[in-house]
Amino acid sequence: MQNIIWSTGHKRRITDIVEANNCTITDSRGNTYTDLESGVWATSVGHSNPKVNKVIKSQVDKIAHTGFCYCNPIIEKCARNILDAANLEGGKCEFLCSGSEAVEYAMRVAQTISNKPKILTFTDSYFGAYGTATQKESDNLYLYNWLECTCNNKSGACSGDCKHFNEIPFDEVGIFLFEPGSSSGLVRFPPVELIDKIIKRIKSQGGLVVANEITTGIGRTGKWFGFQHYPIQADIVAMGKGLGNGYPVSAVAISKEVSRVLEKKQFHYSQSHQNDPLGASVANEVLNIIRDEKLLERCSRLGNKLLKQLNELQYRYPVIKEVRGRGFMIGIELHHQADQVFEELFNRGFLLVKRSYAEVLRMDPALTIDESDLDLFVTTFEKILQKINC
């Protein structure tokens, strides 16, 4: 791998993966690993899903790409599928390639119709690799537009009754950019009471709710979208990752009300692979698989079982500080030794995420993972805790 630019900031661990099936990946020497990351949290219905592969092969033989002024019927079909899942009947969709593009597009739409200057979000939110939504993290001319709520920057977040919340100038806020659970990889879920108060304040003054569902969407938390764990309805929903099961497709869904206002504005956006039939055909099949195979229910059931098992380990091994999760988005925070536990899990064939800046192990397996793989992970995890005298 001498001729590849490796600029992700992550250490290369396996350089010769040659095959993958559901949650098992294989290298060129025949070694196998259980993928508890879903790639980059993207293979929602498993690596090399035969139904998805069949659709890709079929669509490639028909048409993969169209121009700006032409459209294939699969675009409309998939848009209706997405709008139904997001509870945005009568709305509209745009198909793109990456999650960063989807969040950027969603924010451009929101800013086009918003009549107030400020954007509210949580301090620990992550919105992509580039674009307007990343400006909150930079010292630049756009920074004045952002307001960062710190009420969710630790476990046991407040319910909107603190001094910081009361100082937020809601009369200046036109957009709430809501990330319902990833928290820059740390897996924190804002309290229902806090989100309810924020949404009521935003909506009472005509503001918009934009949901960043790149990580939390497409069944990851046991519901179609993470915002659906709250008594709210997002106006604009950005989605990616799991939507393509590893194929680079993302989408933005907007409500009927937002689309009506947008049509009256001078809004322009174009990029080469906008509304490609191949991407939409993949996304449509992924949604169908999740619905037809009842994977939301399965994710919720097995996720609850896994959380119960991990909480039992926390009771027996004090090194576990906290277990947080919804569905198949799970974070295990340790007091210390997370790096050592991570290495031991890797050596025993389990792939998951460990951020350099936190003592947190993160799991995001495919919705189709074998239950036996999850049970073996729990057993292996406990053996490692015993080994390192935790």
C-alpha positions as CSV (number, residue, x, y, z in Angstrom):
1,M,0.0,0.0,0.0
2,Q,2.9,2.3,-0.7
3,N,1.1,4.3,-3.5
4,I,-2.1,5.2,-1.6
5,I,-2.6,8.5,0.3
6,W,-3.8,7.5,3.7
7,S,-5.1,10.7,5.2
8,T,-8.0,9.5,7.4
9,G,-6.0,9.8,10.6
10,H,-6.6,6.1,11.4
11,K,-4.0,3.4,11.7
12,R,-4.0,0.8,8.9
13,R,-4.6,-2.6,10.5
14,I,-5.6,-5.0,7.6
15,T,-4.3,-4.1,4.2
16,D,-5.4,-7.2,2.3
17,I,-9.1,-7.7,2.8
18,V,-10.4,-9.6,-0.2
19,E,-13.9,-10.7,0.6
20,A,-16.8,-10.0,2.9
21,N,-20.1,-11.7,3.7
22,N,-22.6,-10.1,6.1
23,C,-20.5,-9.3,9.1
24,T,-17.5,-11.6,8.3
25,I,-14.5,-10.2,6.4
26,T,-11.6,-12.3,5.1
27,D,-8.1,-11.4,4.2
28,S,-5.9,-12.9,1.5
29,R,-4.5,-15.5,3.9
30,G,-7.9,-16.7,4.9
31,N,-8.1,-15.0,8.3
32,T,-11.6,-13.9,9.2
33,Y,-12.8,-11.0,11.4
34,T,-16.2,-10.1,12.7
35,D,-17.1,-6.6,11.5
36,L,-18.8,-4.7,14.4
37,E,-18.4,-1.4,12.6
38,S,-20.4,-2.0,9.4
39,G,-17.4,-0.7,7.5
40,V,-17.7,3.0,8.3
41,W,-21.1,2.4,9.8
42,A,-22.4,1.9,6.3
43,T,-23.2,-1.7,5.5
44,S,-26.6,-1.6,7.2
45,V,-27.9,-4.9,5.6
46,G,-24.5,-6.7,5.6
47,H,-21.5,-6.9,3.3
48,S,-22.2,-8.3,-0.2
49,N,-25.9,-8.6,0.5
50,P,-27.2,-10.7,-2.4
51,K,-30.4,-8.7,-2.9
52,V,-28.5,-5.4,-3.1
53,N,-25.9,-6.9,-5.4
54,K,-28.6,-8.2,-7.7
55,V,-30.1,-4.7,-8.0
56,I,-26.7,-3.2,-8.7
57,K,-26.0,-5.6,-11.5
58,S,-29.4,-5.1,-13.0
59,Q,-29.4,-1.3,-12.9
60,V,-25.8,-1.1,-14.3
61,D,-27.0,-3.0,-17.4
62,K,-29.8,-0.4,-17.9
63,I,-28.5,3.1,-16.9
64,A,-26.2,4.3,-14.1
65,H,-26.1,8.0,-14.6
66,T,-28.2,10.7,-16.2
67,G,-27.8,14.4,-16.8
68,F,-29.3,17.4,-14.9
69,C,-32.3,17.6,-17.1
70,Y,-33.3,13.9,-17.3
71,C,-34.7,11.5,-14.7
72,N,-35.2,7.8,-14.3
73,P,-38.4,6.4,-12.7
74,I,-36.4,4.8,-9.9
75,I,-35.7,8.3,-8.5
76,E,-39.4,8.9,-7.8
77,K,-39.9,5.4,-6.5
78,C,-37.1,5.7,-4.0
79,A,-38.1,9.2,-3.0
80,R,-41.5,8.0,-2.0
81,N,-39.9,5.2,0.0
82,I,-37.7,7.6,1.9
83,L,-40.5,10.2,2.5
84,D,-42.7,7.4,3.9
85,A,-39.9,6.3,6.3
86,A,-39.3,9.9,7.4
87,N,-43.0,10.6,7.8
88,L,-42.7,13.5,5.3
89,E,-45.7,12.7,3.0
90,G,-45.9,15.1,0.1
91,G,-42.3,16.3,0.5
92,K,-39.4,16.0,-1.8
93,C,-36.0,14.3,-2.0
94,E,-32.6,14.9,-3.5
95,F,-30.1,12.1,-4.1
96,L,-26.3,12.8,-3.7
97,C,-23.2,10.7,-3.0
98,S,-21.9,11.3,0.6
99,G,-23.1,12.2,4.0
100,S,-21.1,15.4,4.0
101,E,-22.9,16.4,0.8
102,A,-26.3,15.6,2.3
103,V,-25.7,17.7,5.4
104,E,-24.3,20.6,3.3
105,Y,-27.3,20.4,0.9
106,A,-29.8,20.3,3.9
107,M,-28.2,23.3,5.4
108,R,-28.2,25.3,2.2
109,V,-31.9,24.6,1.9
110,A,-32.6,25.6,5.5
111,Q,-30.5,28.8,5.2
112,T,-32.2,29.7,2.0
113,I,-35.6,29.9,3.6
114,S,-34.7,30.8,7.2
115,N,-35.4,34.4,8.2
116,K,-33.2,34.4,11.2
117,P,-29.4,34.5,11.4
118,K,-28.4,31.9,14.0
119,I,-28.0,28.1,13.8
120,L,-28.2,26.1,17.1
121,T,-26.5,22.8,17.6
122,F,-24.8,20.7,20.2
123,T,-21.2,21.3,21.0
124,D,-20.1,17.7,20.4
125,S,-22.0,17.2,17.1
126,Y,-20.1,16.2,13.9
127,F,-21.6,17.2,10.5
128,G,-19.1,16.1,7.9
129,A,-15.7,16.6,6.2
130,Y,-16.4,20.0,4.6
131,G,-19.0,22.7,4.0
132,T,-21.1,25.2,5.9
133,A,-21.9,22.7,8.6
134,T,-18.3,22.3,9.6
135,Q,-17.7,26.1,10.0
136,K,-18.7,26.0,13.7
137,E,-15.4,24.2,14.4
138,S,-13.2,26.8,12.7
139,D,-12.1,30.3,13.4
140,N,-13.6,32.0,10.3
141,L,-16.0,34.6,9.1
142,Y,-19.0,32.2,9.4
143,L,-18.6,31.4,13.1
144,Y,-20.9,34.2,14.2
145,N,-23.8,32.3,12.7
146,W,-23.5,29.3,15.1
147,L,-24.7,28.9,18.7
148,E,-23.4,25.8,20.5
149,C,-25.5,24.2,23.2
150,T,-23.3,22.5,25.8
151,C,-26.2,20.8,27.6
152,N,-25.4,17.5,25.9
153,N,-21.6,17.5,26.3
154,K,-21.5,14.8,29.0
155,S,-23.4,11.8,30.3
156,G,-26.4,12.8,32.4
157,A,-27.1,15.9,30.2
158,C,-29.5,18.5,31.6
159,S,-33.1,18.7,30.6
160,G,-33.0,22.4,29.7
161,D,-33.2,23.9,33.2
162,C,-29.6,25.2,33.4
163,K,-28.1,28.7,33.2
164,H,-26.6,28.0,29.8
165,F,-29.9,27.0,28.2
166,N,-31.7,30.0,29.6
167,E,-29.1,32.3,28.0
168,I,-29.6,30.9,24.4
169,P,-31.1,33.8,22.3
170,F,-33.9,31.7,20.7
171,D,-35.4,34.8,19.1
172,E,-32.3,34.8,16.8
173,V,-32.3,31.1,16.0
174,G,-33.8,30.0,12.7
175,I,-32.3,26.5,12.4
176,F,-31.7,23.7,14.9
177,L,-29.3,21.2,13.4
178,F,-29.9,18.1,15.4
179,E,-27.7,15.1,15.7
180,P,-29.7,12.5,17.7
181,G,-27.0,10.3,19.2
182,S,-23.6,10.1,17.7
183,S,-21.8,12.9,19.5
184,S,-18.6,12.7,17.5
185,G,-18.5,9.0,18.0
186,L,-19.1,8.9,21.7
187,V,-22.7,7.7,21.5
188,R,-24.6,10.1,23.7
189,F,-28.4,10.6,23.4
190,P,-29.9,13.9,24.3
191,P,-32.7,13.7,27.0
192,V,-36.2,13.8,25.6
193,E,-37.0,16.8,27.9
194,L,-34.1,18.8,26.5
195,I,-35.0,18.2,22.9
196,D,-38.7,18.9,23.6
197,K,-37.9,22.3,25.1
198,I,-35.5,23.2,22.2
199,I,-38.0,22.2,19.5
200,K,-40.9,24.0,21.1
201,R,-38.8,27.2,21.3
202,I,-37.6,26.9,17.8
203,K,-41.0,26.1,16.3
204,S,-42.8,28.7,18.3
205,Q,-40.8,31.3,16.3
206,G,-41.1,29.7,12.9
207,G,-37.7,28.0,13.0
208,L,-36.6,24.8,11.2
209,V,-35.4,21.4,12.5
210,V,-32.7,19.8,10.4
211,A,-31.9,16.2,11.5
212,N,-28.4,14.9,10.7
213,E,-29.2,11.2,10.3
214,I,-26.0,10.1,8.5
215,T,-25.0,7.9,11.4
216,T,-28.3,7.4,13.3
217,G,-30.6,6.8,10.3
218,I,-31.6,3.9,8.2
219,G,-32.5,1.6,11.1
220,R,-29.3,2.0,13.1
221,T,-31.1,2.8,16.4
222,G,-34.1,0.5,16.0
223,K,-36.2,3.1,14.2
224,W,-35.9,4.5,10.7
225,F,-34.3,7.7,12.0
226,G,-32.8,8.7,15.3
227,F,-35.1,11.8,15.7
228,Q,-38.1,9.3,15.8
229,H,-37.1,8.5,19.4
230,Y,-38.3,12.0,20.3
231,P,-41.9,13.4,20.1
232,I,-40.9,15.6,17.2
233,Q,-41.0,15.8,13.4
234,A,-37.9,17.1,11.5
235,D,-38.5,19.5,8.6
236,I,-35.4,18.4,6.7
237,V,-33.6,15.0,7.1
238,A,-30.1,14.3,5.8
239,M,-29.1,10.6,5.4
240,G,-26.2,8.6,4.0
241,K,-24.0,5.7,5.1
242,G,-26.5,2.8,5.6
243,L,-28.7,4.1,2.8
244,G,-26.3,2.6,0.3
245,N,-25.0,-0.5,2.2
246,G,-21.5,0.5,1.2
247,Y,-22.4,2.1,-2.2
248,P,-21.8,5.9,-2.1
249,V,-25.3,7.3,-2.1
250,S,-27.0,9.8,0.3
251,A,-30.2,11.7,0.3
252,V,-32.0,14.7,1.7
253,A,-35.7,14.7,2.4
254,I,-37.7,17.9,3.0
255,S,-41.2,18.4,4.2
256,K,-44.1,19.5,1.9
257,E,-44.1,22.9,3.7
258,V,-40.4,23.5,3.2
259,S,-40.6,22.4,-0.4
260,R,-43.4,24.9,-1.1
261,V,-41.4,27.8,0.4
262,L,-38.2,26.7,-1.4
263,E,-39.9,26.7,-4.8
264,K,-40.5,30.5,-4.4
265,K,-36.8,31.1,-3.7
266,Q,-33.9,31.3,-6.1
267,F,-32.2,28.1,-5.0
268,H,-29.6,26.4,-7.2
269,Y,-27.4,23.4,-6.5
270,S,-25.7,21.1,-8.9
271,Q,-23.1,18.4,-8.9
272,S,-22.3,15.6,-11.4
273,H,-23.8,12.7,-9.6
274,Q,-27.0,14.2,-8.4
275,N,-30.1,11.9,-8.6
276,D,-28.2,9.1,-10.3
277,P,-30.4,6.1,-11.0
278,L,-27.8,3.6,-9.8
279,G,-27.6,5.1,-6.3
280,A,-31.3,5.5,-6.0
281,S,-31.9,1.8,-7.0
282,V,-29.5,0.7,-4.3
283,A,-31.1,2.9,-1.7
284,N,-34.5,1.7,-2.6
285,E,-33.5,-1.9,-2.3
286,V,-31.9,-1.3,1.1
287,L,-35.1,0.3,2.4
288,N,-37.2,-2.6,1.0
289,I,-34.9,-5.2,2.7
290,I,-35.1,-3.4,6.1
291,R,-38.9,-3.2,5.8
292,D,-39.6,-6.7,4.3
293,E,-37.3,-8.5,6.7
294,K,-38.5,-6.5,9.7
295,L,-34.9,-5.5,10.6
296,L,-36.0,-2.5,12.7
297,E,-37.8,-4.8,15.1
298,R,-34.8,-7.2,15.0
299,C,-32.4,-4.4,15.7
300,S,-34.4,-3.2,18.6
301,R,-34.8,-6.7,20.1
302,L,-31.2,-7.8,19.8
303,G,-29.9,-4.4,20.7
304,N,-31.8,-4.5,24.0
305,K,-30.5,-8.0,24.6
306,L,-26.9,-6.8,24.0
307,L,-27.3,-3.8,26.2
308,K,-28.6,-6.0,29.0
309,Q,-25.6,-8.3,28.7
310,L,-23.2,-5.4,28.7
311,N,-24.9,-3.8,31.7
312,E,-24.5,-7.1,33.6
313,L,-20.7,-7.0,32.7
314,Q,-20.6,-3.5,34.1
315,Y,-22.0,-4.7,37.4
316,R,-19.3,-7.4,37.6
317,Y,-16.3,-5.3,36.2
318,P,-16.0,-1.8,37.7
319,V,-13.7,-0.8,34.9
320,I,-16.8,-0.3,32.7
321,K,-17.9,3.3,33.5
322,E,-21.1,3.4,31.4
323,V,-22.9,1.5,28.6
324,R,-24.9,3.7,26.2
325,G,-27.0,2.5,23.3
326,R,-30.1,2.4,21.1
327,G,-30.6,-0.5,18.8
328,F,-27.2,-1.3,17.2
329,M,-25.5,2.0,18.1
330,I,-23.7,1.1,21.3
331,G,-20.9,2.8,23.2
332,I,-18.9,1.1,26.1
333,E,-17.1,3.7,28.1
334,L,-14.2,2.5,30.4
335,H,-12.5,4.3,33.2
336,H,-9.1,3.2,31.7
337,Q,-7.4,0.5,29.5
338,A,-9.7,1.0,26.6
339,D,-6.8,0.8,24.2
340,Q,-5.6,-2.5,25.6
341,V,-9.2,-4.0,25.5
342,F,-9.5,-2.7,21.9
343,E,-6.2,-4.4,20.9
344,E,-7.2,-7.7,22.6
345,L,-10.5,-7.7,20.7
346,F,-8.8,-7.0,17.4
347,N,-6.3,-9.9,18.1
348,R,-9.3,-12.2,18.6
349,G,-11.0,-11.2,15.4
350,F,-13.4,-8.4,16.4
351,L,-13.4,-5.1,14.6
352,L,-14.9,-2.1,16.4
353,V,-14.1,1.6,16.9
354,K,-11.8,3.2,19.5
355,R,-11.3,6.9,19.4
356,S,-7.9,8.2,20.4
357,Y,-9.5,11.0,22.4
358,A,-11.8,8.9,24.6
359,E,-12.0,5.7,26.6
360,V,-14.9,4.6,24.5
361,L,-15.4,1.4,22.4
362,R,-18.1,1.8,19.8
363,M,-20.2,-0.9,18.1
364,D,-22.4,-0.4,15.0
365,P,-23.0,-3.8,13.5
366,A,-25.1,-4.5,10.5
367,L,-28.8,-5.0,11.2
368,T,-28.4,-8.5,9.8
369,I,-25.6,-9.6,12.1
370,D,-26.0,-13.2,13.4
371,E,-27.1,-13.3,17.0
372,S,-24.4,-15.9,17.7
373,D,-21.7,-13.3,16.7
374,L,-23.0,-10.9,19.3
375,D,-23.1,-13.6,21.9
376,L,-19.5,-14.6,21.1
377,F,-18.4,-10.9,21.3
378,V,-19.9,-10.6,24.8
379,T,-18.2,-13.8,25.9
380,T,-14.8,-12.7,24.4
381,F,-15.2,-9.3,25.9
382,E,-15.6,-10.7,29.4
383,K,-12.6,-13.0,29.0
384,I,-10.5,-10.0,28.1
385,L,-11.8,-8.1,31.2
386,Q,-10.8,-11.1,33.3
387,K,-7.4,-11.3,31.7
388,I,-6.4,-7.7,32.4
389,N,-7.8,-7.9,35.9
390,C,-10.5,-5.4,35.5
